[in-house]
Amino acid sequence: MRAVIQKVTHARVDVIEPECRETSGAIEHGFMILLGITHSDTEADARYIADKAANLRIFEDEAGKLNLSLKDVGGSVLLVSQFTLYADARSGRRPSFSQAAPAAQAEALYLHTAELLRAHGLNVATGRFQTHMQVSLCNDGPVTLLLDSQKVF
Protein backbone atom coordinates (compact mmCIF):
# COMPACT_ATOMS: atom_id res chain seq x y z
CA MET A 1 0.00 0.00 0.00
CA ARG A 2 1.30 3.42 -0.90
CA ALA A 3 0.27 6.69 0.66
CA VAL A 4 1.25 10.19 -0.37
CA ILE A 5 0.74 12.32 2.73
CA GLN A 6 0.63 16.09 2.42
CA LYS A 7 0.34 18.39 5.42
CA VAL A 8 -2.34 20.91 4.44
CA THR A 9 -4.01 24.04 5.72
CA HIS A 10 -7.16 22.91 3.87
CA ALA A 11 -8.18 20.37 1.23
CA ARG A 12 -11.29 19.25 -0.62
CA VAL A 13 -12.31 16.75 -3.23
CA ASP A 14 -15.11 17.32 -5.71
CA VAL A 15 -16.81 14.53 -7.59
CA ILE A 16 -17.29 15.38 -11.26
CA GLU A 17 -20.11 13.56 -13.03
CA PRO A 18 -22.15 14.56 -16.07
CA GLU A 19 -24.23 17.59 -15.16
CA CYS A 20 -23.27 17.26 -11.50
CA ARG A 21 -20.41 18.53 -9.38
CA GLU A 22 -20.46 18.03 -5.64
CA THR A 23 -17.98 18.18 -2.80
CA SER A 24 -17.40 14.69 -1.48
CA GLY A 25 -15.10 15.67 1.37
CA ALA A 26 -13.33 18.70 2.79
CA ILE A 27 -11.05 19.40 5.74
CA GLU A 28 -9.23 22.24 7.44
CA HIS A 29 -5.73 21.68 8.89
CA GLY A 30 -4.49 18.14 8.61
CA PHE A 31 -3.43 15.58 6.02
CA MET A 32 -4.40 15.02 2.42
CA ILE A 33 -3.71 11.32 1.87
CA LEU A 34 -3.69 9.79 -1.60
CA LEU A 35 -3.90 6.01 -1.17
CA GLY A 36 -2.82 3.38 -3.70
CA ILE A 37 -3.52 -0.31 -3.20
CA THR A 38 -1.85 -3.27 -4.91
CA HIS A 39 -2.77 -6.97 -5.27
CA SER A 40 -0.80 -8.21 -2.26
CA ASP A 41 -2.10 -5.62 0.22
CA THR A 42 -4.00 -6.80 3.27
CA GLU A 43 -5.60 -5.33 6.38
CA ALA A 44 -2.12 -5.36 7.95
CA ASP A 45 -0.94 -2.89 5.28
CA ALA A 46 -3.96 -0.67 5.99
CA ARG A 47 -3.16 -0.79 9.71
CA TYR A 48 0.47 0.19 9.05
CA ILE A 49 -0.56 3.21 6.94
CA ALA A 50 -3.26 4.34 9.39
CA ASP A 51 -1.05 3.98 12.46
CA LYS A 52 1.89 5.72 10.81
CA ALA A 53 -0.25 8.60 9.49
CA ALA A 54 -2.02 9.16 12.80
CA ASN A 55 1.26 9.33 14.70
CA LEU A 56 3.67 11.06 12.28
CA ARG A 57 5.22 14.02 14.08
CA ILE A 58 5.32 16.64 11.32
CA PHE A 59 3.50 19.56 12.92
CA GLU A 60 5.42 22.34 14.66
CA ASP A 61 5.58 22.60 18.43
CA GLU A 62 6.03 25.87 20.38
CA ALA A 63 9.75 25.86 19.49
CA GLY A 64 9.05 25.47 15.77
CA LYS A 65 10.28 21.85 15.67
CA LEU A 66 8.37 19.17 13.75
CA ASN A 67 7.39 17.36 16.92
CA LEU A 68 3.58 17.06 17.01
CA SER A 69 1.30 14.46 15.44
CA LEU A 70 -2.03 14.85 13.69
CA LYS A 71 -3.69 13.65 16.89
CA ASP A 72 -1.75 16.19 18.98
CA VAL A 73 -2.97 19.13 16.88
CA GLY A 74 -6.55 17.95 16.37
CA GLY A 75 -6.06 17.67 12.61
CA SER A 76 -8.30 15.91 10.10
CA VAL A 77 -7.68 13.61 7.15
CA LEU A 78 -8.96 13.79 3.59
CA LEU A 79 -8.45 10.27 2.22
CA VAL A 80 -8.67 9.75 -1.55
CA SER A 81 -8.13 6.47 -3.40
CA GLN A 82 -5.59 6.81 -6.21
CA PHE A 83 -4.82 3.67 -8.21
CA THR A 84 -2.31 5.61 -10.33
CA LEU A 85 0.19 5.38 -7.44
CA TYR A 86 0.82 1.87 -8.81
CA ALA A 87 1.33 3.01 -12.40
CA ASP A 88 4.32 1.62 -14.28
CA ALA A 89 5.60 4.12 -16.84
CA ARG A 90 9.02 2.55 -17.46
CA SER A 91 8.30 1.50 -21.02
CA GLY A 92 6.24 3.10 -23.72
CA ARG A 93 4.26 6.30 -23.35
CA ARG A 94 1.12 4.91 -21.80
CA PRO A 95 1.47 3.72 -18.20
CA SER A 96 0.37 0.25 -17.15
CA PHE A 97 -1.89 -0.05 -14.13
CA SER A 98 -1.58 -3.83 -13.78
CA GLN A 99 -0.04 -3.51 -10.31
CA ALA A 100 -3.13 -1.74 -8.94
CA ALA A 101 -5.49 -3.99 -7.01
CA PRO A 102 -8.85 -4.97 -8.55
CA ALA A 103 -11.62 -2.52 -7.67
CA ALA A 104 -13.44 -4.70 -5.11
CA GLN A 105 -10.26 -5.43 -3.15
CA ALA A 106 -9.05 -1.83 -3.38
CA GLU A 107 -12.36 -0.34 -2.24
CA ALA A 108 -12.59 -2.67 0.76
CA LEU A 109 -9.06 -1.80 1.91
CA TYR A 110 -9.60 1.91 1.23
CA LEU A 111 -12.74 1.92 3.42
CA HIS A 112 -10.94 -0.15 6.06
CA THR A 113 -8.08 2.38 6.14
CA ALA A 114 -10.61 5.19 6.68
CA GLU A 115 -12.15 3.27 9.59
CA LEU A 116 -8.73 2.62 11.14
CA LEU A 117 -7.94 6.35 10.97
CA ARG A 118 -11.29 7.10 12.63
CA ALA A 119 -10.42 4.55 15.34
CA HIS A 120 -7.48 6.83 16.19
CA GLY A 121 -10.04 9.53 16.98
CA LEU A 122 -9.47 11.44 13.75
CA ASN A 123 -12.07 13.22 11.65
CA VAL A 124 -11.84 11.55 8.22
CA ALA A 125 -13.43 12.83 5.02
CA THR A 126 -13.19 10.80 1.81
CA GLY A 127 -13.43 10.98 -1.91
CA ARG A 128 -15.80 8.71 -3.82
CA PHE A 129 -14.33 5.44 -5.06
CA GLN A 130 -14.12 4.93 -8.85
CA THR A 131 -15.33 8.37 -9.85
CA HIS A 132 -13.69 11.30 -11.58
CA MET A 133 -12.60 13.74 -8.89
CA GLN A 134 -10.82 17.05 -8.62
CA VAL A 135 -8.65 17.61 -5.57
CA SER A 136 -7.80 21.07 -4.23
CA LEU A 137 -5.38 21.68 -1.40
CA CYS A 138 -2.91 24.05 0.14
CA ASN A 139 0.24 22.12 1.05
CA ASP A 140 1.62 23.55 4.30
CA GLY A 141 5.40 23.76 4.52
CA PRO A 142 5.41 22.23 1.96
CA VAL A 143 5.55 18.86 3.69
CA THR A 144 4.95 15.76 1.57
CA LEU A 145 5.86 12.19 2.55
CA LEU A 146 5.61 8.87 0.75
CA LEU A 147 4.76 5.78 2.80
CA ASP A 148 4.98 2.27 1.35
CA SER A 149 3.86 -0.59 3.57
CA GLN A 150 5.97 -3.03 1.54
CA LYS A 151 9.18 -1.08 2.17
CA VAL A 152 9.17 -1.22 5.95
CA PHE A 153 12.68 -1.73 7.31
BAGUTOR-187253 format. One line per 4 residues: their letters; for each residue x negated, y negated, z negated of N, C-alpha, C. Coordinates in nm, 2 decimals, always signed. Each point is the difference from the previous one (the first is absolute). Layout:
REM residues N
a> X/Y/Z/X/Y/Z/X/Y/Z | ...
END
This chain:
REM residues 153
mrav> -0.09/+0.12/+0.00/+0.09/-0.12/+0.00/-0.09/-0.12/+0.00 | +0.04/-0.10/+0.08/-0.08/-0.12/+0.01/+0.09/-0.12/-0.04 | -0.06/-0.09/-0.07/+0.07/-0.12/-0.05/-0.08/-0.12/+0.03 | +0.05/-0.10/+0.07/-0.07/-0.13/+0.01/+0.08/-0.09/-0.11
iqkv> -0.08/-0.04/-0.09/+0.06/-0.08/-0.11/-0.05/-0.15/+0.01 | +0.09/-0.09/+0.01/-0.03/-0.14/+0.01/+0.06/-0.07/-0.12 | -0.09/-0.08/-0.07/+0.06/-0.08/-0.11/+0.06/-0.12/+0.06 | +0.13/-0.03/-0.03/+0.07/-0.10/+0.07/+0.07/-0.10/-0.10
thar> +0.02/-0.12/+0.05/+0.08/-0.09/-0.08/+0.15/+0.02/+0.03 | +0.03/+0.05/+0.12/+0.14/+0.04/+0.03/-0.01/+0.09/+0.13 | +0.10/+0.08/+0.02/+0.01/+0.08/+0.12/+0.14/+0.04/+0.02 | +0.03/+0.03/+0.13/+0.14/+0.04/+0.03/-0.01/+0.09/+0.13
vdvi> +0.10/+0.08/+0.01/+0.01/+0.08/+0.12/+0.14/-0.01/+0.06 | +0.01/-0.03/+0.12/+0.13/-0.01/+0.07/+0.02/+0.11/+0.10 | +0.12/+0.06/+0.00/+0.03/+0.11/+0.09/+0.06/-0.07/+0.12 | -0.05/+0.04/+0.12/+0.04/-0.06/+0.13/+0.07/+0.11/+0.08
epec> +0.13/-0.02/+0.01/+0.08/+0.09/+0.08/+0.08/-0.08/+0.10 | +0.05/+0.06/+0.11/+0.08/-0.08/+0.10/+0.11/-0.08/-0.07 | -0.01/-0.13/+0.03/+0.10/-0.09/-0.05/+0.01/-0.01/-0.16 | -0.11/+0.05/-0.06/+0.01/-0.01/-0.15/-0.15/-0.01/-0.05
rets> -0.01/-0.10/-0.09/-0.13/-0.01/-0.07/+0.04/-0.02/-0.15 | -0.06/+0.08/-0.08/+0.03/-0.01/-0.15/-0.13/+0.02/-0.08 | -0.01/-0.06/-0.11/-0.11/+0.02/-0.09/+0.02/+0.13/-0.08 | -0.09/+0.09/+0.02/+0.01/+0.13/-0.07/-0.06/-0.01/-0.14
gaie> -0.11/-0.07/-0.02/-0.06/-0.02/-0.13/-0.08/-0.12/+0.00 | -0.02/-0.06/-0.12/-0.08/-0.12/-0.02/-0.05/+0.00/-0.14 | -0.12/-0.06/-0.02/-0.05/-0.01/-0.13/-0.08/-0.13/-0.02 | -0.02/-0.04/-0.12/-0.09/-0.11/-0.03/-0.11/+0.06/-0.08
hgfm> -0.12/-0.05/+0.01/-0.12/+0.04/-0.08/-0.01/+0.15/-0.02 | -0.09/+0.06/+0.07/-0.02/+0.15/-0.02/-0.08/+0.06/+0.11 | +0.04/+0.12/+0.04/-0.07/+0.07/+0.11/+0.09/+0.03/+0.12 | -0.05/-0.02/+0.11/+0.06/+0.05/+0.13/-0.07/+0.13/+0.02
illg> +0.07/+0.11/+0.01/-0.07/+0.13/+0.02/+0.06/+0.06/+0.13 | -0.09/+0.02/+0.10/+0.03/+0.07/+0.12/-0.04/+0.14/-0.02 | +0.09/+0.10/+0.01/-0.03/+0.14/-0.03/+0.01/+0.09/+0.12 | -0.11/+0.07/+0.02/-0.01/+0.10/+0.11/-0.01/+0.14/-0.06
iths> +0.07/+0.09/+0.06/+0.01/+0.14/-0.05/-0.04/+0.10/+0.11 | -0.08/+0.10/-0.03/-0.04/+0.10/+0.09/+0.05/+0.13/-0.04 | -0.02/+0.10/+0.09/+0.06/+0.14/-0.01/-0.03/+0.06/-0.14 | -0.13/-0.01/-0.04/-0.04/+0.07/-0.12/+0.03/-0.07/-0.14
dtea> +0.07/-0.11/+0.01/+0.03/-0.08/-0.12/+0.11/+0.07/-0.08 | -0.01/-0.01/-0.13/+0.09/+0.06/-0.10/+0.04/-0.10/-0.10 | +0.08/+0.04/-0.10/+0.04/-0.09/-0.11/-0.12/-0.04/-0.08 | -0.11/+0.08/+0.00/-0.12/-0.03/-0.08/-0.06/-0.13/+0.07
dary> +0.00/+0.00/+0.13/-0.06/-0.12/+0.07/+0.09/-0.12/-0.03 | +0.13/+0.01/+0.00/+0.09/-0.11/-0.04/-0.03/-0.05/-0.14 | -0.02/+0.09/-0.09/-0.03/-0.03/-0.14/-0.14/-0.08/-0.01 | -0.10/+0.05/+0.07/-0.13/-0.07/+0.00/+0.02/-0.14/+0.05
iadk> +0.07/-0.03/+0.11/+0.02/-0.13/+0.06/+0.07/-0.09/-0.10 | +0.11/+0.05/-0.06/+0.09/-0.07/-0.09/-0.08/-0.04/-0.13 | -0.07/+0.10/-0.05/-0.08/-0.03/-0.13/-0.11/-0.10/+0.03 | -0.07/+0.02/+0.11/-0.11/-0.09/+0.03/+0.05/-0.14/+0.02
aanl> +0.11/-0.02/+0.08/+0.06/-0.13/+0.03/+0.05/-0.07/-0.13 | +0.07/+0.07/-0.08/+0.05/-0.06/-0.12/-0.11/-0.04/-0.10 | -0.11/+0.06/+0.01/-0.11/-0.03/-0.10/-0.12/-0.07/+0.05 | +0.00/-0.03/+0.14/-0.12/-0.08/+0.05/-0.01/-0.13/-0.07
rife> -0.12/-0.03/-0.04/-0.02/-0.13/-0.07/-0.06/-0.10/+0.10 | +0.09/-0.07/+0.08/-0.04/-0.09/+0.10/+0.07/-0.14/-0.01 | +0.05/-0.02/-0.12/+0.06/-0.14/-0.03/-0.09/-0.07/-0.10 | -0.01/-0.13/+0.01/-0.09/-0.07/-0.09/+0.05/-0.02/-0.14
deag> -0.10/+0.02/-0.09/+0.03/-0.03/-0.14/-0.03/-0.15/-0.03 | +0.01/-0.04/-0.13/-0.02/-0.14/-0.04/-0.14/-0.05/+0.04 | -0.10/+0.09/+0.01/-0.13/-0.04/+0.04/-0.03/+0.01/+0.15 | +0.11/+0.03/+0.08/-0.02/+0.00/+0.14/-0.05/+0.13/+0.06
klnl> -0.02/+0.10/-0.09/-0.05/+0.14/+0.04/+0.12/+0.08/+0.05 | -0.03/+0.09/+0.10/+0.10/+0.09/+0.04/+0.01/+0.11/-0.10 | +0.09/-0.01/-0.10/+0.00/+0.08/-0.11/+0.14/+0.05/-0.04 | +0.11/-0.05/+0.07/+0.13/+0.03/-0.04/+0.07/+0.09/+0.11
slkd> +0.09/+0.09/-0.05/+0.07/+0.08/+0.10/+0.13/-0.06/+0.03 | +0.07/+0.06/+0.10/+0.13/-0.03/+0.04/+0.10/+0.00/-0.12 | -0.02/+0.10/-0.08/+0.09/+0.02/-0.12/-0.03/-0.12/-0.10 | -0.13/-0.03/-0.01/-0.03/-0.11/-0.10/+0.06/-0.13/+0.04
vggs> +0.01/-0.03/+0.13/+0.05/-0.13/+0.04/+0.15/+0.00/+0.04 | +0.06/+0.11/-0.02/+0.14/+0.01/+0.03/+0.03/-0.02/+0.15 | -0.09/+0.05/+0.08/+0.02/-0.01/+0.15/+0.09/+0.11/+0.05 | +0.04/-0.02/+0.13/+0.09/+0.09/+0.07/-0.07/+0.06/+0.12
vllv> +0.06/+0.10/+0.06/-0.05/+0.07/+0.11/+0.10/-0.01/+0.12 | -0.05/-0.03/+0.12/+0.08/+0.02/+0.12/-0.07/+0.12/+0.07 | +0.07/+0.11/+0.01/-0.05/+0.12/+0.06/+0.06/+0.03/+0.14 | -0.09/+0.01/+0.10/+0.05/+0.02/+0.14/-0.08/+0.11/+0.06
sqft> +0.08/+0.10/+0.05/-0.06/+0.11/+0.07/-0.06/-0.04/+0.13 | -0.12/+0.05/+0.03/-0.07/-0.04/+0.12/-0.08/+0.12/+0.06 | +0.06/+0.07/+0.09/-0.06/+0.12/+0.05/-0.12/-0.03/+0.08 | -0.01/-0.12/+0.05/-0.12/-0.04/+0.08/-0.13/+0.00/-0.08
lyad> +0.01/+0.01/-0.13/-0.13/+0.01/-0.08/-0.07/+0.13/+0.03 | +0.07/+0.10/+0.07/-0.06/+0.12/+0.04/-0.02/+0.01/+0.15 | -0.01/-0.12/+0.07/-0.02/+0.00/+0.14/-0.15/+0.04/+0.03 | -0.02/+0.06/+0.11/-0.13/+0.04/+0.05/-0.02/-0.07/+0.13
arsg> -0.09/-0.10/+0.00/-0.02/-0.08/+0.12/-0.14/+0.02/+0.06 | -0.06/+0.11/-0.04/-0.14/+0.02/+0.05/-0.02/+0.03/+0.15 | +0.10/+0.06/+0.06/-0.01/+0.02/+0.14/+0.12/-0.06/+0.07 | -0.02/-0.04/+0.12/+0.11/-0.06/+0.08/+0.04/-0.14/-0.05
rrps> +0.11/-0.05/+0.05/+0.04/-0.13/-0.03/+0.13/+0.01/-0.08 | +0.06/+0.11/+0.00/+0.13/+0.02/-0.08/-0.03/+0.09/-0.12 | +0.02/-0.05/-0.12/-0.03/+0.08/-0.12/+0.09/+0.12/-0.01 | -0.05/+0.10/-0.06/+0.07/+0.12/-0.03/+0.05/-0.01/-0.15
fsqa> +0.12/+0.05/-0.02/+0.06/-0.01/-0.14/+0.02/+0.15/-0.05 | -0.07/+0.09/+0.05/+0.02/+0.14/-0.03/-0.04/+0.03/-0.15 | -0.08/-0.08/-0.06/-0.04/+0.02/-0.14/+0.11/-0.05/-0.10 | +0.09/-0.08/+0.05/+0.11/-0.05/-0.09/+0.10/+0.12/-0.03
apaa> +0.05/+0.00/-0.12/+0.09/+0.11/-0.04/+0.13/-0.01/+0.08 | +0.07/+0.11/+0.01/+0.14/+0.00/+0.06/+0.09/-0.09/-0.08 | +0.10/-0.06/+0.06/+0.08/-0.10/-0.06/+0.06/+0.05/-0.13 | +0.06/+0.12/-0.01/+0.06/+0.05/-0.12/-0.09/+0.01/-0.12
qaea> -0.12/+0.05/+0.03/-0.10/+0.01/-0.11/-0.05/-0.14/-0.04 | -0.03/-0.08/+0.10/-0.05/-0.14/-0.03/+0.11/-0.08/-0.08 | +0.12/+0.01/+0.04/+0.11/-0.08/-0.08/+0.01/+0.05/-0.14 | +0.00/+0.13/-0.02/+0.01/+0.06/-0.14/-0.12/-0.05/-0.08
lylh> -0.12/+0.00/+0.05/-0.11/-0.04/-0.08/-0.01/-0.15/-0.02 | +0.05/-0.08/+0.10/+0.01/-0.14/-0.01/+0.10/-0.04/-0.12 | +0.11/+0.06/+0.00/+0.10/-0.02/-0.10/-0.05/+0.04/-0.14 | -0.07/+0.12/+0.00/-0.06/+0.05/-0.13/-0.10/-0.10/-0.05
tael> -0.08/-0.06/+0.09/-0.10/-0.10/-0.04/+0.07/-0.12/-0.06 | +0.11/-0.04/+0.06/+0.07/-0.12/-0.06/+0.05/+0.03/-0.14 | +0.05/+0.12/-0.02/+0.06/+0.04/-0.13/-0.12/+0.01/-0.10 | -0.11/+0.05/+0.04/-0.12/+0.01/-0.09/-0.04/-0.14/-0.05
lrah> +0.00/-0.10/+0.10/-0.04/-0.13/-0.04/+0.11/-0.06/-0.09 | +0.12/+0.03/+0.02/+0.11/-0.05/-0.09/-0.02/+0.06/-0.14 | -0.05/+0.13/-0.01/-0.02/+0.06/-0.12/-0.11/-0.06/-0.09 | -0.08/-0.08/+0.07/-0.10/-0.08/-0.07/+0.06/-0.13/-0.05
glnv> +0.13/-0.02/+0.02/+0.06/-0.12/-0.05/+0.00/-0.12/+0.10 | -0.04/+0.03/+0.12/-0.01/-0.10/+0.11/+0.13/-0.03/+0.07 | +0.02/-0.12/+0.04/+0.11/-0.03/+0.09/-0.05/+0.03/+0.14 | +0.07/+0.09/+0.08/-0.05/+0.05/+0.13/+0.11/-0.03/+0.10
atgr> -0.03/-0.08/+0.10/+0.08/-0.02/+0.12/-0.06/+0.08/+0.11 | +0.09/+0.03/+0.10/-0.05/+0.09/+0.11/+0.05/-0.05/+0.13 | -0.07/+0.05/+0.10/+0.04/-0.02/+0.14/+0.11/+0.11/+0.03 | +0.03/+0.02/+0.12/+0.10/+0.10/+0.04/-0.07/+0.10/+0.09
fqth> +0.00/+0.12/-0.04/-0.08/+0.11/+0.08/+0.05/+0.01/+0.14 | -0.09/+0.02/+0.09/+0.02/+0.02/+0.15/+0.09/-0.11/+0.06 | -0.03/-0.13/-0.03/+0.06/-0.11/+0.07/-0.10/-0.10/+0.03 | +0.03/-0.08/+0.10/-0.09/-0.11/+0.04/+0.01/-0.11/-0.11
mqvs> -0.12/-0.04/-0.05/+0.00/-0.09/-0.11/-0.10/-0.11/+0.03 | +0.02/-0.12/-0.06/-0.10/-0.11/+0.00/-0.03/-0.03/-0.14 | -0.13/+0.00/-0.03/-0.05/-0.02/-0.13/-0.07/-0.14/-0.01 | +0.04/-0.08/-0.10/-0.06/-0.13/-0.03/-0.06/+0.01/-0.14
lcnd> -0.12/-0.07/-0.01/-0.06/+0.00/-0.13/-0.10/-0.11/-0.01 | -0.04/-0.03/-0.12/-0.11/-0.10/-0.02/-0.10/+0.08/-0.09 | -0.11/+0.04/+0.06/-0.10/+0.08/-0.07/-0.08/-0.10/-0.09 | +0.00/+0.04/-0.13/-0.06/-0.09/-0.10/-0.15/+0.04/-0.03
gpvt> -0.09/-0.08/+0.03/-0.14/+0.02/-0.02/-0.09/-0.03/+0.12 | +0.01/+0.07/+0.11/+0.08/+0.12/+0.02/-0.06/+0.12/-0.06 | +0.09/+0.09/-0.05/-0.04/+0.12/-0.06/+0.07/+0.11/+0.07 | -0.07/+0.09/+0.07/+0.05/+0.11/+0.07/-0.08/+0.13/-0.02
llld> +0.06/+0.11/-0.05/-0.07/+0.12/-0.03/+0.07/+0.11/+0.08 | -0.09/+0.10/+0.04/+0.05/+0.12/+0.07/-0.02/+0.12/-0.10 | +0.11/+0.07/-0.03/-0.01/+0.12/-0.08/+0.03/+0.12/+0.09 | -0.07/+0.11/-0.02/+0.02/+0.12/+0.07/+0.00/+0.12/-0.09
sqkv> +0.11/+0.06/-0.03/+0.00/+0.11/-0.10/-0.08/+0.12/+0.04 | -0.04/+0.01/+0.12/-0.09/+0.11/+0.05/-0.14/-0.03/-0.02 | -0.04/-0.12/-0.03/-0.14/-0.04/-0.02/-0.03/-0.04/-0.14 | +0.06/+0.08/-0.09/-0.03/-0.03/-0.14/-0.13/+0.07/-0.04
f> -0.09/-0.07/-0.06/-0.13/+0.05/-0.04/-0.01/+0.03/-0.15
END
